[in-house]
Amino acid sequence: MRVVLSVLADAFFVLAFVVIGRANHHAGESLAGIASTAWPFLAGLAIGELATRAWRSPLTLIPTGIGVWLAAVAGGQVLRVISGQGTEFAFVAVSAAFLGLFLLGWRVVATRVPAVRSRIPG
């Protein structure tokens, strides 16, 4: 169950990145537009999940979190270029920052909350 939830969390944050980005650039929020923008990053994410064997330790930052993050960003950018969508340095930086914050951030929160709860007396 933890593996399924971690994959869903990763996919959710990639989709959140796409939807927020498209809304900020007034690119529209049609399902086709979202899918067109999201698929390279989701494919990169899938590559990262497989390459890091994320099912073995989905909550760890190293190698899972870092690997998934880097694959989502690098794979997403490469696939955007190959598919003719293009990319710019600012977009690479924003995608790396957003996806890093959220793909790594939820893992930090998920691993810290149980530890904090166990320290509370009572």
C-alpha positions in Angstrom: 0.0 0.0 0.0 2.9 2.4 0.8 4.3 1.9 -2.7 1.0 2.7 -4.4 0.5 5.8 -2.2 4.1 7.0 -2.9 3.6 6.6 -6.7 0.3 8.4 -6.5 1.9 11.2 -4.4 4.7 11.6 -7.0 2.2 11.7 -9.9 0.0 14.1 -8.0 2.8 16.6 -7.5 3.9 16.3 -11.2 0.4 17.0 -12.3 0.1 19.9 -9.8 3.3 21.4 -11.3 1.8 21.2 -14.8 -1.7 22.6 -13.8 -0.2 25.5 -11.9 2.3 26.3 -14.6 -0.3 26.2 -17.3 -2.7 28.4 -15.3 0.1 30.9 -14.6 0.9 31.2 -18.3 -2.8 31.3 -19.3 -2.2 28.2 -21.4 -5.6 26.8 -20.6 -6.6 23.9 -18.5 -8.1 21.6 -21.1 -7.4 17.9 -20.5 -5.6 17.6 -23.8 -3.3 20.6 -22.9 -2.6 19.2 -19.4 -1.8 15.7 -20.9 0.4 17.3 -23.6 2.5 19.1 -21.0 2.4 16.4 -18.3 3.4 13.3 -20.3 7.1 14.0 -20.6 7.4 14.6 -16.8 5.3 11.6 -16.0 7.4 9.4 -18.3 10.6 10.8 -16.6 9.0 10.1 -13.2 8.2 6.5 -14.3 11.8 6.0 -15.4 13.0 7.3 -12.1 10.7 5.0 -10.2 12.0 2.0 -12.1 15.7 3.0 -12.1 15.7 3.5 -8.3 13.5 0.5 -7.7 11.3 2.8 -5.7 9.0 -0.1 -4.6 11.8 -1.3 -2.3 12.0 1.9 -0.2 9.6 4.5 -1.5 10.1 6.9 1.4 13.9 7.2 1.3 15.5 10.4 0.0 18.6 8.6 -1.2 18.4 6.9 -3.7 14.6 7.0 -4.3 13.7 10.6 -3.8 16.7 12.1 -5.5 16.6 9.6 -8.3 12.9 10.1 -9.0 13.3 13.9 -8.8 16.2 14.0 -11.2 14.6 11.6 -13.6 11.4 13.5 -13.7 13.2 16.8 -14.4 15.9 15.6 -16.8 13.7 13.0 -18.5 10.8 15.5 -18.7 13.0 18.2 -20.3 14.6 15.8 -22.8 11.3 14.3 -23.8 9.9 17.9 -24.3 12.7 18.7 -26.6 12.4 15.5 -28.6 8.6 16.0 -28.9 9.1 19.6 -30.2 7.7 21.3 -27.1 11.0 23.0 -26.4 12.5 24.2 -23.1 14.3 27.2 -21.7 16.7 27.6 -18.8 14.2 29.4 -16.7 11.7 26.5 -17.2 14.3 23.9 -16.3 15.1 25.9 -13.1 11.5 26.3 -12.1 10.7 22.6 -12.8 13.7 21.5 -10.8 12.8 23.7 -7.9 9.1 22.9 -7.8 9.5 19.2 -8.3 12.5 19.0 -5.9 10.5 20.8 -3.2 7.5 18.5 -3.6 8.9 15.1 -4.7 11.5 15.3 -1.9 9.4 17.4 0.5 6.6 14.9 1.0 9.1 12.2 1.7 10.7 14.3 4.4 7.3 15.0 6.0 6.3 11.3 5.7 9.4 10.1 7.5 9.4 12.9 10.1 5.8 12.8 11.3 5.9 9.2 12.8 9.2 10.1 14.6 7.7 13.2 16.0 4.5 11.4 17.1 6.5 8.7 18.9 8.3 11.4 21.0 5.1 12.9 22.3 4.4 11.5 25.8 1.1 10.0 26.7 
